[in-house]
Amino acid sequence: MHAGEFDDSGSLSTSTTSSVPLPSNEYNYLHAAASNVLGMAQPPPSLGPIYQHPSHPEPAEYQYNRGDPLVITGQPTVPQEITSPSISYHSPPSPPSRAPTLNVMDNSSEVLDIDRRLVSDRSMTFTPETLQTRTTKAVDLRAPPYTKQYIDDYRQRIKADPDPEAHFAYARYLIDAARKVGADAKDQRAVKKYRDALIQEALRVIKRLATQGQPHDEAQFFLANCYGTGMLGLQVDHEKAYHLYLQAAKQNHAAATYRVAVCNEIGAGTRKEPPRAAAFYRKAASLGDTAAMYKLGMILLQGNLGEARNGREAVGWLRRAAEQADVENPHALHELALLHEATGGQIVPHDPLQAKEYYSRAAFFGYTQSQHKLGQCYEFGTLGCPVDPRRSIAWYTKAAEKGNAEAELALSGWYLTGSEGVLKQSDSEAYLWARRAANKGLAKAEYAVGYYAEVGIGIKQDVEFAKRWYMRAAGMSLTHHTHVFHSALIPHIAQGNKRAMNRLTEMKRQGNKRANMARPTRQQAKDECVVC
């Protein structure tokens, strides 16, 4: 596969009914995804996107998301062998890459270490043969040992190192060590006491770096996250967190600058100041923060925070964010896809193929909204995609595995009718997937659960139970407007809610007469918005 190309097949295999890769020792999501607990099967671990909403990529919580390995600069250098025809020398390693696919050296691997002490012969000449060799284990600084002896040695070495980066790396190491040291010890009370001492030592180092002398911006950012979330036992204090973010932002720390903007937008640790928030979003974007680029693009696209709409500049920032997209920041790709998909748009030309490419890239990074969109494309044959039930089900499954309610409802529709050679029809799975989506508050799914209960699909026929779900679906949008129903609100109610209200009215008119409702075909289910 060439760089920049994405496999939008959903990792499908033509020889199996369900070609979505499944983790070992887990049930098949396509055939029994929600069977263990009614509608509440535990979803698999998510990729952890930190941004919960397209218009708000960063949640209000203050989380430290520096997952890249840290170089512990105050420790002995790991030898890397450079060979010549006659003799071997050693050079220190370069810092570890920031790429998420970094290969970490196996600690158990044996390397040949040359003893640097040259041994002379009687003639006072040196030859390669006179070099003594011994076999030792290499210490990988990206995965150092977590033992008391190593910690004590590291503590002594770091005292003589004036580099603040080395001290910050030491503090991070102590935090990691506090999680891992003594896992197999019998006296866990003593281990807990020792771990607490390591955390306190790490906090002292970080606080000193953040507040004394020339403040260290990464230490300020890390400490701000601790105060924002209560991490490492600190009491949550949004004002302290905001102050530290601001101090780091003054040193042009991009992520801290973005957090200052978020705090000013939502009023966390400071008062709400939309113009100030917009200014800091712009500064963070200029410093290269991907989330800030996306956020600034959306602000200019929608005219938020007091900024005038500027579609051209907005698209520019979105494209810059898309160039830096990754697992944590796929949002700009999805937004650009929406813009290219829209017909009659004046900001970018209508281009279905370009839209599909952006959706595919975002889906590749695990963005569930894009994965759901690709499921729709292959179900209905839109954006240049062929109608392909296998790919449609695969993409819906990928999104549903991460809890996307729309994808869960779409899978319910596929289970309702099945797909020959791809997915076996299952009433129970159709009901359970709809129930799972309904439990998340999706009105269309609530209507579907009511319909299934009324007809008796995947659940025993129960008209009263169906009424409760119809009422729940119908009441969703009403609470957004008023507590008292008024006929003028009907046009503003979502299609699923309006259909639920109509069904309740019909059931009331029929009284105790049970309606003779037949099972819908897949097309009828779509036309009647049972699972759309």
C-alpha positions in Angstrom: 0.0 0.0 0.0 1.4 3.4 -1.0 1.7 6.2 1.5 -1.5 8.2 1.6 -3.7 5.4 0.4 -6.2 3.9 2.8 -7.9 0.5 2.7 -11.6 1.3 3.1 -12.6 -2.4 3.0 -12.9 -2.6 6.7 -10.2 -5.4 6.8 -12.6 -7.8 5.2 -12.0 -11.4 4.1 -14.1 -13.0 1.4 -14.0 -16.4 3.0 -15.9 -15.6 6.2 -19.3 -14.4 7.1 -17.9 -11.8 9.4 -14.5 -10.5 8.2 -14.0 -7.9 10.9 -10.8 -8.9 12.9 -11.8 -10.0 16.4 -9.6 -10.0 19.4 -8.8 -13.4 20.9 -11.0 -14.8 23.7 -13.9 -12.4 22.8 -17.2 -13.0 21.3 -18.0 -12.2 17.7 -19.4 -8.7 17.5 -21.3 -9.4 14.3 -23.2 -12.4 15.7 -23.4 -11.9 19.4 -22.2 -8.4 20.2 -24.8 -7.4 22.7 -26.0 -10.8 23.9 -24.4 -11.0 27.3 -26.3 -8.2 29.0 -29.4 -6.7 27.5 -28.3 -3.9 25.2 -25.3 -3.1 27.4 -22.6 -5.3 26.2 -19.3 -3.9 27.4 -17.6 -2.2 24.5 -14.0 -3.0 23.7 -11.2 -0.5 24.8 -11.4 2.7 22.8 -8.5 4.4 21.1 -9.0 7.2 23.6 -9.7 10.1 21.6 -9.5 13.0 23.9 -11.9 15.1 21.9 -15.5 14.3 22.5 -17.3 16.6 20.1 -16.5 18.0 16.7 -17.0 21.5 17.8 -15.2 21.0 21.1 -12.1 18.8 20.4 -10.8 19.2 23.9 -12.9 18.3 26.9 -12.9 20.5 29.9 -10.8 18.0 31.9 -7.1 18.7 32.1 -5.4 15.5 31.0 -1.7 15.0 30.3 -1.5 13.3 27.0 2.2 13.0 26.3 2.4 9.4 25.5 5.8 9.5 23.7 8.7 7.9 25.5 10.9 10.2 27.5 14.7 10.1 27.3 16.3 9.9 30.7 19.3 12.0 30.0 20.9 11.6 33.4 21.6 7.9 32.9 24.5 6.0 31.3 24.4 5.9 27.5 23.1 2.8 25.8 25.8 1.5 23.5 25.0 1.2 19.8 27.5 -0.8 17.9 29.2 0.6 14.8 31.4 -1.9 13.1 34.5 -1.3 11.0 36.7 -4.0 9.3 39.0 -4.3 12.2 37.5 -3.0 15.4 34.2 -2.1 17.0 33.4 1.3 18.5 30.3 2.7 20.3 28.3 5.8 19.9 25.4 7.2 22.0 21.9 6.7 20.7 19.8 9.4 19.2 16.6 10.4 21.1 13.7 8.1 20.5 11.3 8.9 17.7 7.9 10.4 18.4 6.2 7.9 16.1 3.6 5.8 17.9 5.0 2.7 16.3 8.4 3.0 17.9 10.0 -0.4 18.3 11.4 -0.9 21.8 14.4 -3.0 22.3 13.9 -6.3 24.2 15.6 -6.0 27.6 16.5 -9.7 27.4 18.6 -9.3 24.3 22.3 -9.8 24.6 24.7 -7.4 23.1 28.4 -7.5 22.8 30.1 -4.8 25.0 33.8 -4.0 24.4 35.8 -3.3 27.4 37.4 0.1 26.8 40.4 -0.7 29.0 43.1 -1.5 26.5 45.5 -4.2 27.4 49.1 -3.6 26.2 51.6 -6.3 25.3 55.3 -6.2 26.2 56.1 -4.1 23.2 53.7 -1.4 24.3 51.6 -1.8 21.1 47.9 -2.4 20.9 46.1 -4.8 18.6 42.4 -5.6 18.2 43.2 -9.1 19.6 44.3 -7.6 22.9 40.8 -6.0 23.5 38.9 -7.9 26.2 35.3 -8.7 25.5 32.3 -9.6 27.7 28.6 -10.3 27.2 26.2 -8.0 29.1 22.6 -7.0 29.0 21.8 -3.6 27.5 19.7 -1.1 29.5 17.0 0.4 27.3 16.4 3.9 28.4 13.0 3.8 26.9 12.0 0.9 29.2 14.3 1.2 32.2 14.0 -1.2 35.1 11.9 -0.3 38.1 13.8 -1.6 41.1 14.8 0.1 44.3 18.5 -0.2 43.5 18.0 1.4 40.1 16.0 4.2 41.6 18.6 4.9 44.2 21.4 4.9 41.6 19.4 7.2 39.4 18.7 9.6 42.3 22.4 9.9 43.0 23.3 10.5 39.3 20.7 13.1 38.8 22.0 15.3 41.6 25.1 16.2 39.6 23.1 17.0 36.4 22.2 20.7 35.9 19.9 20.0 32.9 16.2 20.7 33.8 15.1 18.3 31.1 17.0 15.5 32.8 15.3 16.3 36.1 11.9 16.4 34.5 12.6 13.0 32.9 13.6 11.8 36.3 10.4 12.9 37.9 8.4 11.2 35.1 10.4 8.0 35.7 9.5 8.2 39.4 5.8 8.4 38.6 6.1 5.4 36.3 8.1 3.5 38.9 5.5 4.2 41.5 3.0 2.3 39.3 5.2 -0.7 38.7 7.8 -1.2 41.5 7.1 -4.0 43.9 4.3 -5.6 42.0 5.4 -9.1 43.2 6.3 -8.2 46.7 4.6 -10.0 49.6 4.4 -6.9 51.9 2.1 -4.7 49.8 1.7 -2.2 52.7 5.4 -1.4 52.6 5.2 -1.2 48.8 2.3 1.3 48.9 4.3 3.4 51.4 7.3 3.3 49.1 5.2 4.2 46.1 3.6 7.2 47.8 7.1 8.4 48.7 8.1 8.2 45.0 5.1 10.2 44.0 5.8 12.9 46.6 9.4 13.1 45.4 8.3 13.4 41.8 5.9 16.2 42.7 8.6 18.1 44.6 10.9 17.9 41.5 8.1 19.0 39.2 7.0 21.9 41.4 10.5 23.1 41.7 11.0 23.0 37.9 7.7 24.8 37.4 8.1 27.6 39.8 11.8 28.3 40.6 14.6 29.9 38.5 13.8 29.7 34.8 10.4 27.9 34.8 10.3 24.7 32.8 7.2 24.9 30.4 6.7 21.1 30.3 6.8 20.9 34.0 4.2 23.7 34.2 2.0 22.0 31.7 2.2 18.7 33.5 1.6 20.2 36.9 -1.4 22.1 35.5 -2.9 18.8 34.3 -2.4 17.4 37.8 -4.3 20.3 39.4 -7.0 20.1 36.8 -7.7 16.4 37.2 -6.6 15.7 40.8 -3.9 13.4 39.4 -1.1 12.2 41.7 -3.2 12.9 44.7 -3.4 16.7 44.3 -6.7 18.4 45.1 -8.5 19.7 42.1 -7.8 23.4 41.7 -8.8 24.9 38.3 -7.5 28.3 39.2 -4.0 26.9 39.8 -4.2 24.9 36.7 -5.2 27.9 34.6 -2.4 30.0 36.1 0.2 27.3 35.2 -1.2 26.9 31.7 -0.9 30.6 31.3 2.7 30.7 32.5 3.6 27.9 30.1 1.7 29.7 27.3 3.9 32.7 27.8 6.8 30.5 26.9 5.0 29.5 23.7 4.1 26.0 24.8 1.5 25.1 22.1 -0.6 22.6 24.1 -0.7 24.9 27.2 -1.8 27.8 24.9 -4.6 25.7 23.6 -5.7 24.9 27.2 -5.7 28.6 28.1 -8.1 29.1 25.2 -10.4 26.3 26.3 -10.4 27.7 29.9 -11.3 31.1 28.6 -14.1 29.7 26.4 -15.8 27.5 29.1 -14.8 29.5 32.2 -12.6 26.9 33.9 -10.3 28.6 36.5 -11.1 32.0 35.1 -14.1 33.9 33.8 -15.5 33.3 30.3 -13.9 35.7 27.8 -14.8 34.6 24.2 -12.5 37.2 22.5 -9.6 36.2 24.7 -10.3 32.5 24.0 -10.3 33.1 20.2 -7.0 35.0 20.5 -5.4 32.1 22.3 -6.8 29.6 19.9 -5.2 31.6 17.1 -1.9 31.7 18.9 -1.9 28.0 19.7 -2.7 27.3 16.0 0.2 29.5 14.9 2.4 27.5 17.3 1.4 24.3 15.5 -1.1 22.7 17.8 -3.3 20.5 15.7 -6.4 20.7 17.9 -6.1 24.5 17.9 -5.9 24.6 14.1 -9.1 22.5 13.9 -10.9 24.6 16.6 -9.9 27.9 14.9 -11.1 26.6 11.6 -14.5 25.8 13.1 -14.7 29.2 14.9 -14.1 31.0 11.6 -16.4 28.6 9.7 -19.3 29.2 12.1 -18.6 32.7 13.3 -18.2 31.7 17.0 -16.6 33.5 19.9 -17.3 36.9 18.4 -15.2 36.2 15.3 -16.6 37.1 11.8 -17.2 34.2 9.4 -14.4 33.7 7.1 -14.8 30.5 5.0 -11.6 30.8 3.1 -9.4 31.2 6.2 -11.4 28.5 8.0 -10.7 25.9 5.2 -7.0 26.9 5.3 -6.8 26.1 9.0 -8.8 22.9 8.6 -6.5 21.7 5.8 -3.4 22.4 8.0 -5.0 20.4 10.8 -5.8 17.6 8.4 -2.2 17.5 7.3 -1.2 16.8 10.9 -4.1 14.5 11.6 -3.5 11.4 13.8 -5.5 9.1 16.1 -6.1 11.9 18.6 -6.9 14.6 16.0 -8.9 13.3 13.1 -11.7 15.9 13.3 -10.5 18.2 10.5 -10.5 15.3 8.0 -14.2 14.6 8.8 -15.2 18.3 8.6 -13.5 18.7 5.3 -15.3 15.6 4.0 -18.6 17.2 5.1 -17.7 20.4 3.2 -16.9 18.5 0.0 -19.9 16.3 0.3 -22.3 19.3 0.6 -24.0 20.3 -2.6 -24.3 24.0 -3.5 -21.5 24.9 -1.1 -19.5 28.0 -1.9 -16.6 27.4 0.4 -15.2 24.3 -1.4 -16.3 22.6 -4.6 -18.7 19.7 -4.4 -16.4 16.7 -4.8 -17.8 13.3 -3.7 -14.6 11.4 -4.3 -12.6 13.9 -2.3 -15.2 13.7 0.5 -14.9 9.9 0.5 -11.1 10.1 0.7 -11.3 12.4 3.7 -13.8 10.1 5.4 -11.5 7.1 4.7 -8.5 8.8 6.2 -10.5 9.8 9.3 -11.9 6.3 9.6 -8.4 4.9 9.3 -7.5 6.9 12.5 -10.5 5.3 14.2 -12.9 8.3 14.1 -16.3 6.7 14.6 -18.4 9.3 12.8 -16.4 8.7 9.6 -16.5 5.0 10.1 -20.3 5.2 10.3 -20.4 7.4 7.3 -18.5 4.8 5.2 -20.9 2.2 6.4 -23.7 4.3 4.9 -21.7 4.8 1.7 -21.3 1.1 1.1 -24.9 0.4 2.1 -26.5 2.9 -0.2 -23.8 3.3 -2.9 -23.0 7.0 -2.3 -19.9 9.0 -2.8 -18.7 6.8 -5.6 -18.8 3.6 -3.4 -20.4 0.4 -4.8 -23.3 -1.2 -2.8 -21.3 -3.7 -0.7 -23.1 -5.2 2.3 -19.8 -6.8 3.5 -18.0 -3.5 3.7 -21.0 -1.7 5.1 -21.4 -4.1 7.9 -17.6 -4.0 8.6 -17.5 -0.2 8.9 -20.6 -0.1 11.0 -19.1 -2.8 13.3 -15.9 -0.8 13.7 -17.8 2.2 14.8 -20.3 0.3 17.0 -17.5 -1.4 18.8 -16.5 2.0 20.1 -20.0 2.9 21.2 -21.3 4.9 18.2 -25.0 4.9 18.7 -25.9 5.6 15.0 -23.7 2.6 13.9 -25.3 0.4 16.6 -28.7 1.2 15.2 -27.5 0.6 11.6 -26.3 -2.9 12.7 -29.7 -3.5 14.1 -31.1 -2.9 10.7 -28.7 -5.4 9.1 -29.5 -8.0 11.6 -33.2 -7.4 11.1 -33.0 -8.8 7.6 -29.6 -10.3 7.4 -27.4 -10.4 4.3 -27.0 -13.5 2.2 -23.5 -14.9 2.4 -22.4 -12.1 4.7 -24.6 -11.9 7.9 -27.0 -14.3 9.3 -30.4 -12.8 10.2 -31.1 -12.6 13.9 -34.1 -11.0 15.6 -32.4 -11.1 19.0 -29.3 -9.3 17.8 -31.5 -6.8 15.9 -33.3 -6.0 19.2 -30.2 -5.9 21.3 -28.2 -3.6 19.0 -31.2 -1.2 18.9 -31.5 -1.4 22.7 -27.9 -0.6 23.1 -28.2 2.5 21.0 -31.5 3.5 22.7 -29.7 3.3 26.1 -27.5 6.1 24.9 -30.5 8.3 24.3 -30.7 8.1 20.5 -34.3 8.9 19.7 -34.4 6.9 16.5 -33.2 3.9 18.4 -35.8 4.4 21.1 -38.5 4.4 18.5 -37.0 1.2 17.0 -37.1 -0.6 20.4 -40.7 0.4 20.8 -41.5 -0.9 17.3 -39.7 -4.2 18.0 -41.6 -4.6 21.3 -44.9 -3.8 19.6 -44.4 -6.3 16.8 -42.5 -8.9 18.9 -39.1 -8.9 17.1 -36.3 -10.2 19.3 -38.4 -9.7 22.4 -41.8 -11.0 23.6 -44.6 -8.8 22.2 -45.5 -6.2 24.9 -47.6 -3.2 23.9 -47.2 -1.4 27.2 -43.4 -1.8 27.0 -43.6 -0.5 23.5 -45.6 2.5 24.6 -43.0 3.5 27.2 -40.3 3.5 24.5 -42.5 5.4 22.1 -43.1 8.0 24.8 -39.4 8.2 25.6 -38.6 8.8 21.9 -41.4 11.4 21.5 -40.4 13.3 24.6 -36.7 13.7 23.8 -36.9 16.8 21.7 -39.9 18.3 23.6 -37.7 18.8 26.7 -35.4 20.9 24.6 -38.2 23.4 24.0 -40.8 23.3 26.9 -42.3 21.1 29.5 -45.7 21.6 28.0 -46.5 20.1 24.6 -47.8 22.5 22.0 -48.8 21.6 18.5 -46.6 24.4 17.1 -43.6 22.4 18.1 -44.4 19.4 15.9 -42.5 20.7 12.9 -39.3 21.0 15.0 -39.4 17.5 16.3 -37.0 15.0 14.8 -38.5 12.4 12.3 -38.1 9.5 14.8 -39.8 11.5 17.5 -42.6 12.6 15.3 -43.2 9.1 14.1 -43.3 7.9 17.8 -45.9 10.5 18.6 -48.0 9.5 15.6 -47.7 5.8 16.7 -48.8 6.7 20.2 -51.8 8.6 18.8 -52.8 5.6 16.7 -52.4 3.2 19.6 -54.6 5.4 21.7 -57.3 5.4 19.0 -57.2 1.7 18.7 -57.7 1.2 22.4 -57.2 -2.4 23.5 -57.2 -3.7 20.0 -53.9 -5.1 19.1 -52.6 -4.0 15.8 -51.8 -6.6 13.2 -48.3 -5.4 12.3 -46.3 -7.6 9.9 -42.5 -7.9 9.9 -41.0 -5.2 7.7 -38.7 -6.0 4.8 -35.3 -4.2 4.8 -36.6 -1.6 2.4 -39.8 -1.1 4.4 -37.7 -0.8 7.5 -35.7 2.0 5.9 -38.7 3.7 4.3 -40.6 3.7 7.6 -37.5 4.9 9.5 -37.6 1.9 11.8 -33.9 1.6 11.9 -32.8 4.7 9.8 
